[in-house]
């Protein structure tokens, strides 16, 4: 459904998107993560046709976003971080405006009613948008993205300003949309990604540093294995033994205590199963091991680890296009503008620049 190949975007000497490639299939809900300035918004703006790329190709439903921008955009619904609302319109007027703008062929009344029911804005349908709360404005923004039932829906921070109940409703909406649509979700709320997304792509410094199924994202991190162990014995001696044991790279005392047993957090080296060795060491010292629990990494831990591991070099290096450039298309556009600009000499004004059929009006 979405295919991005060797995408590069330079702003002068700065490289915002650095040769990234990925595909997203129909029905996938993909979380696009990254720190501020990582290149997420630039990637989404190129995908929606708002920005042109320096090089590389972006296609939606088999249509190149540069070569067939209008056709490609018909398959996309987009909610930017700041919803594009006209505050002096009522919700009804705004949604009808978007319906007409998109050239939607569905039954208007029925289609808009269904969308309002889904995003829970029926009770404010005839209210002026500027009088709505931030949460309702956000939902109106979501509604406009759904008009036309696009195959690809892109949400940039869709739950900003929503209360906990509304956040749950939006998460359920995203899951339901994933049954028939391709959904891209960009957010800083990692729990939201973990709760909703099938797959996670992490971008840092313009590069993809992780691309995994949500349940397998910890595999992207070459990190230590962590255990919560409960040991009966003198705390200081136990801690010293754990810290000096080969294969353990970190050990600390946790707050929990159960009788004469203390809880410790330990981390083992990558590729080493410390459990049996630790059991025998504690048995020799006659310190009963009364509990051991493997602790999986949270998404926050994974995110921080992956971002920290990313090489900082390539972010500000200008990248040379590796695939077909945009030169031919840009030359064609420039040629058209020059030809049209020549018409203004005869008095055509701006209508001639934009190739208006009424170019003779300047002579009157």
N, C-alpha and C positions, 0 to 999 in steps of 0.2 A: 504493500500500500504506500509506504514511504521509503524512498531510497536516496541516501546521501552518499556521494562518492568524492573523496579527496577535496572536501570543502575547505577553502581558504578565504579569509577576509582580512585585508590589511587596511588600517587607517593610517595613511602615511607610512612611517617607518615602524608603526606598532602592529603586531599580528594579533588580532582578537580571536580568530578561529584558525587553528593550525593543522590543516590536513586531516580532517576527521571524516570517518566513513562509518555508516551503520544503516541497517534496514529495520523497519517495523512492520509487522504483518497485521492484517485485519483482525480486529478483536483483541489486540494487545493493549494493555494499559501500562504505559511506560513512564517512570519517574525520571525527570531530568534534573540532576542535582549538581551543585557546585557552589563554591564561595562567591561572594560579590566580585564582579569583574572577571569571572571565569570564562565567559563567552556564551552562556546559556541564552540570554535575550537576543544576542546577535544571531545565533543559530536559528532561533524561532522566527526572528524578523526576516531572515533570508528564506526560511521555509514557507512563510506566508506571503512572500513576494514583496514585502515592504522595503527590503534592502536587496541590492544586487551583491553577488559574491565577486571576489577577486578572481577566483578560479574554482573549478569543480562543478559538479552537477547535482541538482536537487529535483527529484520527481515525485509527484503525488498522483496516485492512481494511474501511473504510466505516463503522465504528462509532465514535461519539463517546465518548471516554474518560470524560467526566463523566456523560453520559446513560445509557450502557451499560457501566459499569466492569467488571463480571464477565465479560461477553461479550468486551469488548475485551482484557482481560488473558489470555484463553484463547489469543490469537494472539501473545502476547509471552513471550519467555524473557529473563531479565535477570540479569546477573552484576554486582553493584555492586563498588566498589573493595575493600571488605572483604566477602569471601564470607560469606553468612548460614549458617554451619555450627553444628550442635549437636555439640559436641566429645565428649560422652559416648556418642554413637551410633557404631556401626560404619558404614562407608561403605555397606554393603548396607542397613542400617536407615534411614539418612538418605535414600537414593535412593528406597526404597520409600515412605517418609513423603511425599516430594515427589510421587511418582507418585500416591498417594492424594489428596493435597492438591489437585492439579491436576485430579483427576477424569479421568485419562487412560484412554482406551478401548482403547489398543493392547495387544497381548499383553505382559504385564508382564515375564516372564522374558526373552523374546526382545528386547524393546525396551531393557531395561537392559543386557543383554549387549552389544548393538550400541553403545550409548553408551560403556560401559566400554572397549570395543575401540577406539573412535575417540579417546578422551582418554587411553588407556593407563593405566588404573587397575585392571585385572583382578587384578594381583598384590597389591593392597592392599584388595581388595573386602570382606574380612571383618575388617579391622583397625579399631581404634577411631580416630576422626578426630584426637583430641588427641595421639595418638602419631605422627602423620604429619608429614613435613617441610612447610615452607611451600609448596614447589612442588607437592607432592601435594595439599595442601589447596586450592590454587588450581585444580587440575585437577578436584577433586571439585566445586568451585563451578561450573566450566564445565559439568560433567556435569548438575547440577541445572537449569541454564538450557536444556539441550537436551531435557529430558524433555517428552514430548508432541509433539515435532517442531514447535515453534511457527513461524509464518510470519515473525515478526520476532524477531531476536535482538540484544540490546543488551549490549555488553561495555564495562565501565569499567575500564581498565588490566588487561586479562586476562593479561598476561605478567609481572606483578610477582612477584618471587621465583623465577622459573623460570631454569634454567641455559640456556646457549646452545642446546643440543640440543633442550630442551623448547620454547624460543621458536620455533625453526624448525618444530617439529611443530605448535604452535598456529597459526602463520602459515599453514601448509598446510591446517590444519583450517578456518580462516576462509575461505580461498579456495574450499575444497570446499563449505562452507556457502552461499557466495554463489551457487552454481548453482541452488539451490532455495529459498533464504531471502533475506529482506532483512536485512542486517547493518549495525549501527551500532557503530563502534569509537571509543571515546574513550581517548586515550593521550597521554603526553608524549614518547613515543619516536617521533620524526618519521620515522626510517628504516623503522619498522614500518608506518606509514601509507603511505609511498611504495611499500613492497614489496607491500602487500595491497590497498589501497583503489582503487576505480574513480573515486571522487570525494571532494573535500575541502571541508568547510565550516569556516570559521574564525570563531569568535565572540570578540569583545572588548568589554568593558564593556557586556555585555548585547545587543549588536547583531551581526548577521552582516556581517562586513567582507570576506568572500570566499566564493564558492561556484563552484567550477570542477572540471572533470575533472582528475584527477591530472596528466596529461601537459600540461595547459594552465594549471596553477596560476600559472606565472610571468607570465601575461598579466594577472593581477589586480594586479600591481605595476607602477606607472609608474616603472621603475627604469632605470638606465643599462645600456648594453651593455658587456660586459667582454671584453677580448682579452688573450691572452698572446702578446706579440710578441718575437721574437728578432732583435736588431739588432747588426751589427758596427760598432763605432765607439767613441770615447771616452765612457765611461760618464756623466760629469758633464754633458758637452755634449749628449749624446743625451737625458738625462733633462730638462735645462732646455728643450730644444726641444719635447719631448713635453708638458711642463707649460704651455708658452706657446702651443701650437697651438690655434687656434680649433676648437671642437667636442669637445675633450678636457677633461673635468672633473676627472680624477684620473689620476696616473701615479706608479708607484713601481718600484724595482728589486727583482727577485726573486732568490732565492739561486742559481738555476741559472746556470751559465756553460758555454759550449761553445767552447773556443778563445778567439778574440778577440770572440766574440759574447756579449752579455748578454741576459738575459730581463727583460722589463718587463711589469707589469700596467697596462693602461690602461682607462679607462671613458669612453665617449662619451656625449654628450647624447642624450636621448630623441628618436627620430625622425631621427637623423643617422647615415648610414653613413660612417664615418671611413676605411674601408680604402683607397679609391683616393686620396683626398687625402693620407693619410699616406704612401703609396707614393711619390707625386711629391715630397713634401717631403724624404723620405730620399734619393731619387735625386739631387735637386739638391745635397745636401750630400755625396753619394758615400758614404753609409753603407748598405751592403747590408742589405736586409730578407730574412733567411734563414728566417723562420718566423712564422706568425700563426695562432693557434688561438682560436676563439670559446669563451668559458667560460660555460656555462649556470649559472644561479643554483641553489644547492642549496635543498632544502625549508626548511632552517634559515634561510637568507638571506631567503627569501620570507616565512616566518613572522614573523621579526623586523621586516622592512620593513613588512608589512601592519599588525602590531600598533602599530608606531611611528607609522604614518600615521593611525591611528584617532583621531578627535576625542574628547577626554576629557570633554566637557561633560555628555552626557546620562546618564551612569552613575547619578548620585544624584538625578535628577529623577523625581518620581513621575509615572507616565503615566496619563492618563485613558483608560478603555476605549474602543476604537474599534469594537468589534463587540458582539454581544449579551453582556451581563454575566452574572455567576453569581448575581445577586440572587434570581431566582425559585427556583432550586434550593436556595439557602441558606435562603430563607424556608420552603420546604416541609420541609426537614430540621429547622429550628428548631421548626416547628409540631408535628412528630411527637414531638420530644423533650419539648416542653411537655406534650402530651397524655399521653405515657407517664409523665412525672414526676408528673402529677396522680394517677395510679394508686397511687403509693407512699404517698399519704396513707391509703389503706385497708390499709396493711401489706404491700404487694406487694414492697417492697425493690427490689433491683437487678434482679430478674427482671421487674418491671413496667417499669422504665426501658428494658430491652432487648426489651420486648414478648414476654416468655416466655409460652408457653401455660399454664404452671403458676403463674400469678399468684395463685392462691388459696392457695398454700402459706403465705403470710404470715398467713393467718387461723387456721392450725392451731396 
